[in-house]
């Protein structure tokens, strides 16, 4: 019995090589060069701060691809390999990991700027003018030039030391002012009254400071010896001052944690609900805390929650579904959080300030239709209106609209130099610096978004 011999005959033979083989060889050659170039990119990214563990799957995939490139052209594995398309996908994944790493490092650096702004705002009177304290605007300028995790982490490390040194300077200045005030009975008593007022406004326990102050005042009026009481009063003042300073530090940490958890909620990460519940319980503890002993454990608990939320965000940069393809902006009016997505991957996120009561930012789906830089904002209200504002120049502006809210309504996403960084986020929409329907955005983020967001980008605003 004869055997049938099946022979694969190429349709078109050119120079002894089939057209299909030539096309496939060209595709595989291009994939090989792309993979080699990608390895160089990965090595560069790793030297600039990208964690090797975060791109281990992509590195492994490239290594497996190398084995395919060495196979003879007639082997089935060479013909069926997905290398030409897979290498493109791997490059996209690496770029997303890089962007996420830069975003996370930038967030850490921005926190130091927020901490500095808080210190120079709330404790300005305790900061000596010489040597000049760090400038948040100078830090923002430095931040805008840093583009790698290593560069951003170096700024964070340096700024953390500066903030810590500034906090120490403030405490020292406060102590020196207290000692100077204590040169006379009236000064010592005035310090006690100030501390009692500060403690009462923050619902903090002032211990026996009030009793000692009253006793000290009575002794002064009666001409009695105040030596023993003044020493006790000085010690009580130092204790209350320490409690107030600690409360201010915990307040800053509480706010930073809230913004991080809000970002997780806005992005809908798997751990967001639990993180929000943990923050709510921790915040309730902070509000109820009135003594140093009650405040001290909270900082470590806040830091642990921050680490959990940060890991949750970094692990779920991509995979966000239910969004249009391409670039998308979402804004949560409740959370006062804006998130920038690119094909389901988070490219950036920031707290914002939307419209005040009476001029709220409308919910709905809108589209970016224009970019303007700079832009002169002019109020449409008469000067007698509580909503009137003087003509104001802003640097970065993107207009958004839809059929129900036409362009002439004047809704914009823009920077707002007059708004302190501590006002961005929940509650900022009720302050005097809030917008008249626009979306105020931190300057550094707005500068980035202006070039990153093209016209036509959807803007999804929800309650």
Buried (B, 14 or more C-beta within 10 A) or exposed (E): EEEEEEEEEEEEEEEEEBEEBBEBEEBBEEBBEBBEEBBEBBEEBBEBBBEEEBBEEBBEBBEEBEEBBEBEEEEEEBEEBEBBEBBEEBBBBBBBBBBBBBBBBBBBBBBBBBBBBBBBEBBEEBBEEEEEBBEBEEBBEBBEEBEBBEBBBBBBEBBBEBBEEBBEBBBEBBBEBBBEBBEEBEBBBBBBEBBBEBBEEBEBBBBEBBEBBEBBBEBBEEEEEBEEBBEBBBEBBBBBBEBBBBBBBBBBBBBBBBBBBBBBBBBBBEBBEBBBEBBEEBBEBBEEBBBBEBBEEBBEBBEEBBEBBBEBBBBBBBEBEEBEEEBBBBBBBEBBBBBBBBBBBBBBBBBBBBBBEEBBBBEBBBBBBEBBBEBEBEBEEEEEEEEEBEEEEBBBBBBBBBEEBEEEEBBBBBBBEEBBBBBBBBEBBEEEBBBBBBBBBBBBBBBBBBEBBEEEBBBBBEE
